Structures are given as structure tokens and as C-alpha cells.
Amino acid sequence: MTGCTRAVREHLVTPSPVFPAVIRPLDASVGSVILVHERLRFVVLDYSLSSQPSPGTYLELQRGSNRVGRVRLSRWTGPTTAAADFVEGLPKLGDTARPE
């Protein structure tokens, strides 16, 4: 005999992650260091996902939540990339640049 039987579904339990999730909102103007030239003391910044600051703007470099340096935006080298000169600190790939 066949009929409609009510199937009991087990509730799936999703374990919480062992590390806290890091969610960074897209700010108005956040660049990412994609190239560092230590000898000539400049970096190339990528602004693919945010608005572009004007040349001459001073930017604070952050690595995680720590301030690690400061650069001055020199000029735009492409539609989403810009060159910036070191003012202080030593940038590394992946650092973020935000207007002061």
C-alpha cells in the first residue's frame, strides 16, 4: 500500500567558524598595493573597486588594522591604477591605501 507519508527531516547544524569573519565594507576610496619598487621608492595602487583620489593626495597605508606608512599619489597610470611615492614606512604587496 502506498500513500503519502510524512518524512521527518533532520535539521542540519552548521558549525560556526573557529575564526572571526572579517568583513570589510567598500569605502569611498580604498586602493590596494599591487607593486612595490623599493629602490625608486614608489608603489602602484589598484582602484578597481572604488573611486579614485586626485593626484597629490596623501594616503595612509594599512596592513590589517595597523598603520604601516604613508604615500603621495603621483599620477594615474591606467584606468584603475596609480603610482604613488613613499613618504614614510615600507609598503608590502596587499597593503591598503586610504586617504588621510
C-alpha positions as CSV (number, residue, x, y, z in Angstrom):
1,M,0.0,0.0,0.0
2,T,1.5,3.3,-1.0
3,G,0.4,6.7,0.4
4,C,1.7,10.0,1.5
5,T,3.9,9.5,4.5
6,R,5.3,12.4,6.3
7,A,9.0,12.3,6.2
8,V,10.9,13.6,9.2
9,R,13.7,15.8,8.1
10,E,16.8,16.1,10.2
11,H,17.9,19.6,10.9
12,L,21.3,20.3,9.6
13,V,23.6,22.0,12.0
14,T,26.3,24.2,10.5
15,P,29.3,24.6,12.8
16,S,30.4,28.1,13.4
17,P,33.9,29.0,12.1
18,V,36.8,28.8,14.5
19,F,38.0,32.2,13.4
20,P,36.1,35.5,13.4
21,A,34.8,36.5,10.0
22,V,36.4,39.7,8.7
23,I,34.1,41.8,6.6
24,R,35.5,45.0,5.2
25,P,33.0,47.4,3.7
26,L,33.8,49.1,0.4
27,D,34.9,52.5,1.3
28,A,34.7,55.5,-1.0
29,S,38.4,55.3,-1.9
30,V,40.5,52.3,-1.0
31,G,43.4,51.1,-3.1
32,S,45.5,48.0,-2.9
33,V,49.2,47.9,-3.3
34,I,50.0,45.7,-6.3
35,L,53.6,46.5,-6.9
36,V,56.4,47.9,-4.7
37,H,59.7,49.3,-6.1
38,E,61.9,49.8,-3.1
39,R,64.9,51.3,-4.9
40,L,62.9,54.0,-6.7
41,R,60.6,54.4,-3.6
42,F,57.2,54.1,-5.3
43,V,54.2,51.8,-5.3
44,V,51.5,51.0,-7.8
45,L,48.0,51.0,-6.4
46,D,44.9,49.3,-7.8
47,Y,41.5,51.1,-7.5
48,S,39.3,48.6,-9.5
49,L,36.6,48.5,-6.9
50,S,36.5,52.1,-5.6
51,S,36.6,55.7,-6.5
52,Q,39.9,57.3,-7.5
53,P,41.6,60.0,-5.4
54,S,43.2,63.0,-7.1
55,P,46.9,63.2,-7.8
56,G,48.7,64.9,-4.9
57,T,46.5,63.2,-2.3
58,Y,48.4,61.8,0.8
59,L,47.3,58.2,1.5
60,E,47.7,56.2,4.7
61,L,48.9,52.6,4.2
62,Q,47.4,49.9,6.4
63,R,48.3,46.3,6.8
64,G,45.4,44.7,8.5
65,S,44.4,47.2,11.2
66,N,47.9,48.6,11.6
67,R,49.1,51.8,10.0
68,V,52.4,51.0,8.3
69,G,53.2,54.0,6.2
70,R,52.2,57.0,4.0
71,V,52.4,57.6,0.3
72,R,51.6,60.6,-2.0
73,L,49.6,59.8,-5.2
74,S,51.7,60.9,-8.1
75,R,49.7,60.2,-11.2
76,W,47.2,57.8,-12.8
77,T,49.0,55.2,-14.9
78,G,45.8,53.5,-16.3
79,P,42.1,53.5,-15.9
80,T,42.3,51.9,-12.4
81,T,46.0,52.0,-11.4
82,A,48.1,54.9,-9.9
83,A,51.7,55.4,-9.0
84,A,52.5,56.8,-5.5
85,D,55.8,57.9,-3.9
86,F,56.9,56.7,-0.4
87,V,56.7,59.4,2.2
88,E,57.2,57.1,5.2
89,G,57.3,53.4,6.0
90,L,57.9,50.4,3.8
91,P,54.8,49.2,1.9
92,K,54.2,45.5,1.0
93,L,52.0,43.8,-1.5
94,G,48.4,43.7,-0.4
95,D,48.6,46.8,1.9
96,T,45.6,49.1,1.6
97,A,45.8,52.8,0.9
98,R,43.2,55.2,2.2
99,P,43.0,59.0,2.1
100,E,44.1,60.6,5.4
